[in-house]
Amino acid sequence: QGWGASNMKAIIVGGAPYGIVLACRIKEIDNTSTVLVIERGSSICLSMVPASSRHQGDTEQTFVDESYLQDLGIEIRRFSEIHSIEAETKHVHLHDIAANYSYTENYDALILSSNIEATDGNIAWHEIPRVFKCRTHDDLSSLVAQMQEQSPSKVIVMGESLLSLQMAEGLCEAHAVKDQVEILHSGSKVYGKLDTDMAEMLHNRIRQRGVGITLKETLCEIRENMEQVEIVSETGVIHRADFVILCIEYHPETDLARKAGIRIGQSGAVMVNDRMESTQRGVWAMGRSAETSVDICITPHELAYLRQAHIIADDLFHHENTITTSCMTESFQILGEAVAVTGFDEEEARQKGIAYQKIYVTDSACKFRNITSYSLKVLFKEGDGTVIGAQCIGIGDVAGLLDTFTLAIQGHQTVFDLESSELCKAGEHPINRVGAIGSDSLRMDCPLISWEKVLNLDCADKTRSKVTADCILIDVREQEGYNQFHVPGSINVPLSSLDASLDHIKQKSLVYVYCEDSELSCEATWTLRSRNFNSFSVSGGLFSYHLLKDSLPHKDLIFFGCECNCKGNSMKDERGGDYAGEVTLKSECRL
């Protein structure tokens, strides 16, 4: 229900910056509305509310102070918290912490705006003087300055938020640590939105900059030992440092919503529709407190939250605005590396039951759009080719590059649309390259297959063929590259000699082709399919294999080739008949 200009009363829970933006937006639309902001702590954040006017000659963006909120008539109630929500009668029971006084307020609109609590576990670290907590960017700046004064040999940064990366970067750039900054992380990725392969690339780049990364280490105990801090993991490993900085992660505090009968999603946040409204009429959620439905992708990002604030305000006053096609792009820079993501990642796509393919495009000598180098990964639906996600790591304006894919996702464009896009640098633009590769795959001119699927296949797997078929994994690089490294079980058939080798491959074999980055393998797959071979190009080639190898299945590969003890032969002898018996070839085997 929209209220128009009818003295609507809105209660916003939490003084997070996007909640304050929403409060301002409501008052700007209808200055007769009553807006209360309930904040448990002492301060609210105004970092996302730009000043309406700037002094002439100012070069930096300025932001409002609290007098602006007072002028709008927004009431801030500090040291206050909500004890319960009565959604049916639209009442909330509040408690003034400072005055120790409880009371009730009615509302027309209740907005849960990331009323979050820090989760530092039950670890007894508070009395250790060499352990610090970092919650905000102000904390970050203060701790970097403090470390510069102390000049420690080693600092361990812990946490699962982007703030931990920024903390490590701040210490390195300020040369505040003599020997090493190490990131200690309980998960498998330092930045959760990246897929496993792209995250591994980021890890490698960070390590190359001198920052240590230790993953999958769950904190069990923090203790002081002489002039050092010891961190004991669940596995018993002890990590030592002069100082430890805990970058505290936040999560939605939705117990009140759950008790009020509001549906909670898989992530623990409030389920919302395309207008950010919960399952309980009159209650909205935003920021980390919100989880969307199947077809919408939301990630924790300030610019995304800004849009949510406008969507909720517009919904209150019958303005048309939804988040249906939002992919919530996010970008940041860490130690000289630019990272950008948009749309679904692989885990999200699997959770949504989306069948997808993936494309990798890399360029280490790029001259496009102020980018020195980039590694791009794009996901698209297996059926119609709709683009659903993209991730990019590189040096330069990779965020600008990802913006083009954001537009494609929001426009429900397919890889066929990308292929036919008329751009200034047609053919060179990553959009066209991705479109061409994806279109060829869906047309079955050069179908793609992932390493996960290749290495999970079994000779009797019905998904491969109605009839049990042999399979062969071919490396089409030149022999020198193959000798330096190749995927176990593969044989070397350089692209330059592929035509001459076709007579040695059984026609019914499943042929998987890889190279360094898919360029040569696509060409080889084209050639093989034109000769009626059932061939596939392995997406990303060795580029993706190296990034994924630690997470790929470790089992005997059933390929014809070196060190794999194949149970079927994919080759024919010179007389055209099959080789007899089981064949095991050495690693230097070539056609």
PyMOL commands that set and color helices and strands:
alter all, ss='L'
color gray80, all
select helices_A, chain A and resi 17-29+66-72+137-150+162-173+196-208+255-259+287-289+302-316+346-351+398-410+415-419+430-442+451-456+479-484+495-504+519-530+541-548
alter helices_A, ss='H'
color red, helices_A
select strands_A, chain A and resi 9-13+34-38+75-77+80-86+91-96+101-106+109-113+116-119+131-134+154-158+180-184+211-214+219-225+228-233+238-241+243-247+249-252+270-271+283-286+290-291+330-334+337-343+356-363+371-381+387-396+448-449+471-475+491-492+510-514+534-538
alter strands_A, ss='S'
color yellow, strands_A
deselect
rebuild
show_as cartoon
